C-alpha cells in the first residue's frame, strides 16, 4: 500500500530518545505511513537503533547525509518521500495517538490549508522556563486560520515538529530552504504570502522535548534580529502594494529595529507612534513621532512593534476605535 503520509525525522546523536520517538509515530495504524529517518552525521548508536527497528518494520526508511544541517537533511527526506502529505517530527519528541489521522482530516476538509500543526506540551518541566512556557501558551492559543493570519508576523505560530504539510503547497512555495533566519518560520511566511492557510488541530498531540543543547538556544539563526529580518523580508512586498504611508507604532528599540530592517528591504516608515507625550514631536530614524489620534486608516498602514508585555492587545483596541481593521489596515509584529 502506498503511504498517505511521509514522516520526516532528521537526527544527530539521538540514541537516548530515538526509540521512544519512533514507537509513538509508528503506533498510529489508521493512516498508511512511511517514516524517513535521516542520520545527519551521528557519532553515537542512533543509526544502529534505526537499522534494528527498520529490519522489523518496513515502514521505516533509513537515510544518511553525513552531516549537512537540518534544512538539507529535511530536503533529503523530502526527496525520498512518496506521500501527498508530509509530517514533521524530531527524534526527541513524542507523537501522541491520532495525531496524523486528525491532521489528514483537517487538510482534506479545507483545500486551501497548506499546513496543519497541533497544540504541544513542552517537557520535561525542569527544562521549561517562564519564557518558553509563555511562548508555548501563545502558540497553543492560535488555532484557526484566522488566528494564524493575525499572528503570523508576531512570532512563529506553529511548532515545527508538530506540523503536517500538504505536499503540493509545500513544493509550490519552494520546499525547505537553508536561510539565515529560522527555516521553519521562513516556510510559514512563504505559505502565508502565497495565500495558503495555516491552522492547528485543537488538541495536544505532540510532547515537545527541550534541553540546553537544542538549536534554538545556540544557533545564530534564532537570534531576535534574524526573526525581525524575516518579518521585514515578507512584509516589504505587502507594503509596496499599499499606497498608504507606513506608520510604525512603537518608537522604542523594538519599533526602531523593525523600521531599520524594513528600510533595508525598501520600505521606509513615514512616521512613528508613541504614547509617551515627551516623545511626540521628536523624530525616530528621520521620521516624525506622532500621537495615535492622528492616525487615519484611509491614509496610514500601521505595523505594531512594541516590546512591553500586554501592550499588543491594548493597541489593537485603540486602533479598532480609530476605525482600523486588523490585516487590512494593520499588523502586529511583536
C-alpha positions as CSV (number, residue, x, y, z in Angstrom):
1,X,0.0,0.0,0.0
2,X,1.3,3.5,-0.9
3,X,1.8,5.8,2.1
4,X,-0.7,8.6,2.7
5,X,1.8,10.4,5.0
6,X,5.6,10.6,4.8
7,X,7.0,11.4,8.3
8,X,10.3,13.3,8.1
9,X,12.7,12.8,11.1
10,X,16.2,14.1,10.9
11,X,18.5,13.3,13.8
12,X,22.0,13.5,15.1
13,X,23.3,11.8,18.2
14,X,19.8,11.0,19.5
15,X,20.3,7.4,20.7
16,X,18.6,8.1,24.0
17,X,15.3,9.2,22.5
18,X,15.0,7.7,19.0
19,X,13.3,4.5,20.0
20,X,10.6,6.3,22.0
21,X,10.1,8.8,19.2
22,X,9.7,6.1,16.6
23,X,7.4,4.0,18.8
24,X,5.0,6.9,19.1
25,X,4.7,7.7,15.4
26,X,4.6,4.0,14.3
27,X,1.8,3.3,16.8
28,X,-0.6,5.1,14.6
29,X,-2.1,2.4,12.5
30,X,-5.1,4.1,11.0
31,X,-3.0,6.1,8.5
32,X,-0.7,4.4,5.9
33,X,2.7,5.9,6.6
34,X,6.4,5.8,5.8
35,X,8.9,7.1,8.3
36,X,12.0,8.6,6.6
37,X,14.7,8.7,9.4
38,X,17.7,10.8,8.3
39,X,21.0,10.3,10.1
40,X,22.7,13.7,9.8
41,X,26.2,12.9,11.0
42,X,25.6,10.9,14.1
43,X,28.6,9.5,16.1
44,X,26.6,7.5,18.6
45,X,24.4,4.4,18.5
46,X,21.4,6.1,16.8
47,X,21.9,4.6,13.3
48,X,22.2,1.1,14.8
49,X,18.9,1.6,16.6
50,X,17.2,2.8,13.4
51,X,18.7,-0.2,11.4
52,X,17.4,-2.7,14.0
53,X,13.9,-1.2,14.0
54,X,13.8,-1.0,10.2
55,X,14.5,-4.7,10.0
56,X,11.3,-5.3,11.9
57,X,9.1,-2.6,10.4
58,X,9.2,-1.9,6.7
59,X,7.6,1.5,7.2
60,X,10.9,2.8,8.5
61,X,13.2,4.1,5.7
62,X,16.8,4.8,7.0
63,X,18.6,7.6,5.2
64,X,22.0,9.2,5.7
65,X,23.6,12.6,4.8
66,X,26.9,12.7,6.5
67,X,26.1,15.9,8.4
68,X,24.7,18.8,6.4
69,X,22.4,20.6,8.8
70,X,18.6,20.3,9.4
71,X,17.4,22.1,6.3
72,X,19.4,19.9,4.0
73,X,18.6,16.8,6.0
74,X,14.9,17.5,5.6
75,X,15.5,18.1,1.9
76,X,17.0,14.7,1.7
77,X,13.9,13.2,3.4
78,X,11.6,15.2,1.1
79,X,13.4,13.9,-2.0
80,X,12.8,10.3,-0.9
81,X,9.2,10.8,0.3
82,X,6.3,9.3,-1.7
83,X,3.2,10.5,0.1
84,X,0.9,13.5,-0.7
85,X,1.2,14.7,3.0
86,X,4.4,15.3,4.8
87,X,4.5,15.2,8.6
88,X,7.4,16.5,10.7
89,X,8.8,15.3,13.9
90,X,12.1,15.5,15.8
91,X,13.9,12.5,17.2
92,X,13.5,13.6,20.8
93,X,9.8,14.3,20.7
94,X,6.7,12.1,21.4
95,X,3.8,11.9,19.0
96,X,0.5,11.2,20.7
97,X,-2.3,8.9,19.4
98,X,-4.5,10.1,16.5
99,X,-2.2,13.0,15.6
100,X,-1.7,12.0,11.9
101,X,-5.3,11.0,11.4
102,X,-6.7,14.3,12.7
103,X,-4.2,16.3,10.7
104,X,-5.0,14.4,7.5
105,X,-8.7,15.0,8.2
106,X,-8.1,18.7,8.6
107,X,-6.1,19.0,5.3
108,X,-8.7,17.0,3.4
109,X,-11.5,19.2,4.8
110,X,-10.1,22.5,3.6
111,X,-8.2,22.6,0.3
112,X,-6.5,26.0,0.9
113,X,-4.8,24.8,4.0
114,X,-1.1,24.4,3.4
115,X,0.0,23.2,6.8
116,X,-1.7,22.0,10.0
117,X,0.0,21.8,13.4
118,X,-1.2,20.7,16.8
119,X,-1.1,22.1,20.3
120,X,2.0,20.9,22.0
121,X,3.2,20.1,25.6
122,X,6.7,21.1,26.4
123,X,8.7,18.8,28.7
124,X,10.5,18.0,30.9
125,X,9.3,20.5,33.5
126,X,12.8,21.4,34.7
127,X,13.8,22.5,31.2
128,X,10.8,24.7,30.6
129,X,11.5,28.2,31.8
130,X,9.0,31.0,32.1
131,X,9.8,32.5,28.6
132,X,9.3,29.1,26.9
133,X,6.1,28.4,28.8
134,X,4.7,31.8,27.8
135,X,5.6,31.2,24.1
136,X,4.0,27.7,24.0
137,X,0.9,29.1,25.7
138,X,0.7,31.8,23.0
139,X,1.2,29.2,20.2
140,X,-1.4,26.9,21.6
141,X,-4.0,29.7,21.8
142,X,-3.6,30.2,18.0
143,X,-5.8,27.5,16.3
144,X,-7.9,28.7,13.4
145,X,-6.7,30.0,10.0
146,X,-7.8,33.5,11.1
147,X,-5.8,33.2,14.3
148,X,-2.6,32.3,12.3
149,X,-3.2,35.1,9.8
150,X,-3.5,37.6,12.6
151,X,-0.4,36.5,14.5
152,X,2.0,35.4,11.7
153,X,4.2,38.5,12.0
154,X,4.4,38.4,15.8
155,X,6.4,35.1,16.0
156,X,6.5,31.6,14.5
157,X,2.9,30.5,15.3
158,X,3.5,26.7,14.6
159,X,5.7,24.3,16.4
160,X,7.7,22.8,13.6
161,X,7.9,19.2,14.7
162,X,4.1,19.1,15.2
163,X,3.1,20.0,11.6
164,X,1.8,18.2,8.6
165,X,2.2,19.8,5.2
166,X,0.2,19.5,2.0
167,X,3.0,18.4,-0.3
168,X,1.5,20.3,-3.3
169,X,1.6,23.6,-1.3
170,X,5.0,22.9,0.2
171,X,6.6,22.3,-3.2
172,X,4.7,25.3,-4.7
173,X,6.5,27.7,-2.3
174,X,9.9,26.2,-2.8
175,X,10.1,23.4,-0.1
176,X,12.8,23.6,2.6
177,X,15.3,26.4,2.2
178,X,18.6,27.0,4.0
179,X,18.2,30.6,5.1
180,X,19.9,32.9,7.6
181,X,16.8,33.1,9.8
182,X,14.8,30.1,11.2
183,X,13.9,27.7,8.3
184,X,10.5,26.8,9.8
185,X,9.4,30.5,10.2
186,X,10.6,31.1,6.7
187,X,8.3,28.3,5.4
188,X,5.3,29.6,7.3
189,X,5.8,33.1,6.0
190,X,6.2,31.8,2.4
191,X,3.0,29.7,2.7
192,X,1.1,32.7,4.1
193,X,2.5,35.0,1.3
194,X,1.3,32.5,-1.3
195,X,-2.3,32.5,0.1
196,X,-2.2,29.1,1.8
197,X,-3.9,28.8,5.2
198,X,-2.1,27.7,8.4
199,X,-4.1,26.1,11.2
200,X,-3.9,23.7,14.2
201,X,-5.8,20.7,15.4
202,X,-7.3,21.9,18.6
203,X,-5.8,19.1,20.7
204,X,-2.4,18.5,22.3
205,X,-0.9,15.8,20.1
206,X,2.9,16.2,20.5
207,X,5.1,16.3,23.5
208,X,7.9,18.7,22.6
209,X,11.2,17.9,24.4
210,X,13.5,20.7,25.5
211,X,17.1,20.5,26.6
212,X,20.0,23.0,26.8
213,X,21.6,21.7,23.5
214,X,18.6,22.5,21.4
215,X,19.4,24.5,18.2
216,X,17.0,27.3,19.4
217,X,19.4,28.2,22.2
218,X,22.7,28.1,20.2
219,X,22.0,28.7,16.5
220,X,22.6,32.3,15.4
221,X,19.6,32.0,13.0
222,X,17.3,32.0,16.1
223,X,18.5,35.4,17.4
224,X,15.8,38.0,17.7
225,X,17.4,40.2,14.9
226,X,17.0,37.3,12.5
227,X,13.3,37.0,13.2
228,X,12.9,40.7,12.6
229,X,14.7,40.4,9.3
230,X,12.4,37.6,8.3
231,X,9.3,39.6,9.1
232,X,10.6,42.6,7.2
233,X,11.5,40.5,4.2
234,X,8.0,39.2,3.8
235,X,6.2,42.4,4.9
236,X,8.0,44.6,2.3
237,X,6.2,43.2,-0.8
238,X,2.8,43.7,1.0
239,X,3.8,47.3,1.9
240,X,4.9,48.0,-1.6
241,X,1.4,47.3,-2.9
242,X,-0.2,49.6,-0.4
243,X,-0.4,53.3,-1.4
244,X,-0.8,54.5,2.2
245,X,2.0,55.8,4.3
246,X,3.7,53.3,6.6
247,X,3.5,54.0,10.3
248,X,5.3,52.0,12.9
249,X,3.6,52.1,16.3
250,X,6.5,51.9,18.7
251,X,9.3,54.5,18.7
252,X,11.4,52.4,21.2
253,X,14.0,49.8,20.5
254,X,11.6,47.2,19.1
255,X,9.9,49.6,16.6
256,X,13.2,51.1,15.5
257,X,14.7,47.7,14.9
258,X,11.8,46.7,12.7
259,X,11.9,50.0,10.9
260,X,15.6,49.5,10.2
261,X,15.0,46.0,8.8
262,X,12.1,47.3,6.7
263,X,14.2,50.2,5.3
264,X,16.8,47.6,4.2
265,X,14.0,45.9,2.2
266,X,13.0,49.2,0.6
267,X,10.1,50.0,2.9
268,X,10.7,53.3,4.9
269,X,8.5,54.4,7.8
270,X,6.8,57.7,7.2
271,X,6.1,58.2,10.9
272,X,6.2,56.5,14.3
273,X,3.5,56.5,17.0
274,X,4.3,56.6,20.7
275,X,2.1,57.0,23.8
276,X,4.8,58.9,25.7
277,X,3.9,62.6,25.4
278,X,7.6,63.6,25.8
279,X,8.4,61.8,22.5
280,X,5.6,63.4,20.4
281,X,7.1,65.9,18.0
282,X,10.6,64.3,18.1
283,X,11.9,62.1,15.3
284,X,12.9,58.4,15.1
285,X,15.1,57.3,12.2
286,X,14.4,60.6,10.5
287,X,10.6,60.3,10.7
288,X,8.2,62.2,13.0
289,X,6.8,60.7,16.2
290,X,3.1,61.4,16.2
291,X,0.1,60.8,18.5
292,X,-2.2,57.8,17.9
293,X,-5.1,60.2,17.4
294,X,-3.6,61.5,14.2
295,X,-3.9,58.1,12.5
296,X,-6.3,57.6,9.7
297,X,-7.0,54.2,8.0
298,X,-7.5,55.9,4.7
299,X,-4.0,57.3,4.8
300,X,-1.9,55.0,7.0
301,X,-1.0,51.4,7.2
302,X,0.3,50.5,10.7
303,X,2.8,48.0,12.0
304,X,2.6,47.5,15.7
305,X,6.1,46.8,17.2
306,X,6.3,47.2,20.9
307,X,8.2,45.2,23.5
308,X,6.0,45.8,26.6
309,X,4.2,42.7,27.6
310,X,0.4,43.1,27.2
311,X,0.6,46.2,25.1
312,X,-0.3,44.5,21.9
313,X,-3.9,43.8,22.8
314,X,-4.3,47.4,24.2
315,X,-3.0,48.8,20.9
316,X,-5.4,46.6,18.9
317,X,-8.3,48.0,20.9
318,X,-7.0,51.6,20.3
319,X,-6.7,51.0,16.5
320,X,-10.1,49.4,16.3
321,X,-11.6,52.5,18.0
322,X,-9.9,54.6,15.2
323,X,-11.5,52.5,12.5
324,X,-8.6,50.3,11.7
325,X,-9.3,46.7,10.7
326,X,-6.6,44.1,11.5
327,X,-4.9,42.5,8.5
328,X,-6.5,45.1,6.2
329,X,-5.1,48.3,7.9
330,X,-2.5,47.0,10.4
331,X,-0.5,44.0,11.5
332,X,1.0,43.3,14.9
333,X,4.7,42.4,14.6
334,X,5.8,41.9,18.2
